Amino acid sequence: MKVIVTGGTGYIGSHTIVDLMEHGFEVVCIDNLSRSRKYALKGIEKITGKAPLFYPVDLCDKEATFEVISEHRDAVGIIHFAALKSVPESVVKPLEYYSNNIDSLLHILEAVNTYGIPHVVFSSSCSVYGNAEQLPVTESTPIKPAESPYAHTKQIGEDIIRNAAPAGQARYILLRYFNPIGAHPSSWIGEIPMDKPNNLVPFITQTATGKLPKLTVYGNDYPTRDSSCIRDYIHVCDIAHAHTLALQYLMAGKSETAVDIFNLGSGNGVSVLEAIHAFEKVSGQKLPYTLGERRAGDVVAVYADNTKAATLLDWHCQYTLEDAMLSAWNWELKMQELQGEF
Ligand SMILES: NC(=O)c1ccc[n+]([C@@H]2O[C@H](COP(=O)([O-])OP(=O)(O)OC[C@H]3O[C@@H](n4cnc5c(N)ncnc54)[C@H](O)[C@@H]3O)[C@@H](O)[C@H]2O)c1
């Protein structure tokens, strides 16, 4: 039961590798380390007792990608996480986002067909829904224009898979993540922001340690209950386990279509201010924050209807918002100890 994980030293990839290994899979990890650190492999080994086989390969390099996948053509599937993921960065560097996220996907899909890999799980995002008119969003909620080049790369990626799948043999699952937060309860792995954080929770935890002077809440005039954006925060370990379930679902032949789609969200819409207060409650830290301008590319509100994943994948969240905040805080403190290892 070998599985190839691209983007495996990244945030969600590393947590998924742990979950896969804990469920009997042997993992081959590919990552060009452009947005992650090799440390993740050590962290995975601390938790599972074994590091995955690792290839430092750029998936935009077709020849190198084909070489690895050819060597592991006996894999039962590929989980394709690798992508650039920052909404604001994609607004500034759109072409970098289109070329990295689309070229890498095309190479993976070509390799899947060439080497007969039977199952593929693709990391999509709730950002494909844009500013949805109806909440919560289900998998059949109409897709609105993307609010950022990043979101557009995910819409294009989904379209490419939908159009290409019927011409090949592989079966696909597209997982639309909402807002993954938190870290493994062991604190051996978590999100390692490469630069100034873009996501709320690393922003919060770095403000709490004093690394950042204060937190900016982007936008205080949204038409929501407290004027800040609403998101669906979900523990990264819950997201990780859904990949194991999705792969098992495909392997059991349960998927009735060439491409199936699942929302992965908790189902709860939480405002940015509510998320900040949840962190303050579990950590005992008071956060200095200011209300700032809206940020380009942000949608007003989005949260999931996760009935399909619950029913078909038997996927149910094990962690609460507070669990996620506490694990993120513990990870931030652990990172200070681990600095030399990064
Ligand atoms: N974290 C989120 O909030 C979120 C939400 C929805 C969807 N997603 C998607 O989930 C996936 C994983 O996200 P993450 O949070 O773990 O991000 P991450 O940045 O931590 O991990 C992505 C990994 O992909 C690698 N990578 C990027 N381009 C590559 C290339 N050309 N070749 C090889 N490796 C490459 C990076 O080095 C990094 O390790 C991404 O596709 C992302 O778009 C993330």
The ligand as a Gaussian input file, in Angstrom:
#p B3LYP/6-31G(d) Opt

LIG

0 1
 N       -3.595000      25.738000       4.142000
 C       -4.722000      26.199000       3.629000
 O       -5.321000      27.127000       4.180000
 C       -5.331000      25.576000       2.383000
 C       -6.705000      25.744000       2.137000
 C       -7.254000      25.177000       0.985000
 C       -6.442000      24.475000       0.111000
 N       -5.115000      24.331000       0.383000
 C       -4.295000      23.591000      -0.576000
 O       -3.744000      22.462000       0.080000
 C       -2.452000      22.158000      -0.441000
 C       -1.451000      22.083000       0.694000
 O       -1.474000      23.313000       1.394000
 P       -0.511000      23.582000       2.634000
 O       -1.239000      24.503000       3.544000
 O        0.026000      22.316000       3.165000
 O        0.622000      24.429000       1.904000
 P        2.211000      24.369000       2.099000
 O        2.747000      25.579000       1.395000
 O        2.562000      24.179000       3.515000
 O        2.591000      23.051000       1.300000
 C        2.668000      23.004000      -0.093000
 C        3.955000      22.286000      -0.433000
 O        4.080000      22.182000      -1.845000
 C        5.441000      22.380000      -2.176000
 N        5.488000      22.802000      -3.574000
 C        4.946000      23.910000      -4.136000
 N        5.197000      23.932000      -5.458000
 C        5.905000      22.803000      -5.746000
 C        6.465000      22.260000      -6.919000
 N        6.373000      22.907000      -8.085000
 N        7.128000      21.093000      -6.838000
 C        7.246000      20.426000      -5.664000
 N        6.749000      20.895000      -4.512000
 C        6.085000      22.082000      -4.547000
 C        5.937000      23.433000      -1.186000
 O        7.330000      23.406000      -1.016000
 C        5.194000      23.026000       0.078000
 O        5.940000      22.134000       0.859000
 C       -2.166000      23.244000      -1.478000
 O       -2.508000      22.750000      -2.743000
 C       -3.087000      24.363000      -1.082000
 O       -3.411000      25.190000      -2.165000
 C       -4.548000      24.857000       1.506000

